[in-house]
Amino acid sequence: MQKGTHMIEDTMSTAYRLYHDMSERNIDESLTRTALQIARDVHEIKKDYNLIVRGLSSSMKVNSENDGMSLDDILTILKSSLDASLPKGKRLSFNIQLEENLYTQNHYLLLSIFRNLFNNAIEAADGNLVELSVRQSSTDSSYVIEVEDHGPGIDPEDMEQIFEPGFSTKINYETGEVNRGLGLSLVKDFIEFRLGGTIRVTSVPGKTVFTLTIPKEKWSGL
């Protein structure tokens, strides 16, 4: 299993380096975006691979033959995944408030969206307690989901760049290696181009809220 993970990571790194090199050399924009899309796709394959390896779907007794999943099941599976992978010494407080338990066939997209947002919050947390909240409400035409954490917040200078592919504040100060961020770029693409919605973020020290607005007609994926 570790060998498979390393192979996926190597492929993702190669695809991203290709995209970066093509960008710097001003190579055809459509080809450059294709290289970036490959990096994004492999990024998601890695996460789905790890999810499957952990056997979460089996442990939660989710029928793989089902066409979709409820929002509550999506969040419960991810909470189990987070609990199992928390860095040593950290604890998770996870609060879910759903106005209604929505059902969707876009569950793979939503798993990726929420997983990226949750993992970013955990990585940014500077204390032992990681506090996450998910709230769902509705308007006449859309479902609104707020993902809130109580971490250090996002630097105002970074706010305009956090959805840019390749932007990252995650630096290994021992090696100097920068973890090139694709997660929030993927989240934005999935919400805007696959689900026809919007994403916005507000952040102050101690509170960051990502607000996802998804049209009801796009939610179910039928």
Salt bridges, closest charged atoms under 4 A:
GLU9 OE1 - HIS6 ND1 3.60
GLU9 OE2 - LYS46 NZ 3.25
GLU24 OE2 - HIS20 NE2 3.10
GLU44 OE1 - ARG115 NH2 3.72
ASP48 OD1 - ARG115 NH2 3.21
ASP83 OD2 - LYS79 NZ 2.87
GLU123 OE1 - LYS170 NZ 2.66
GLU146 OE1 - ARG135 NE 3.14
GLU148 OE1 - ARG135 NH2 2.82
GLU148 OE2 - HIS150 NE2 2.89
ASP189 OD2 - ARG40 NH1 2.37
GLU192 OE2 - LYS188 NZ 2.72
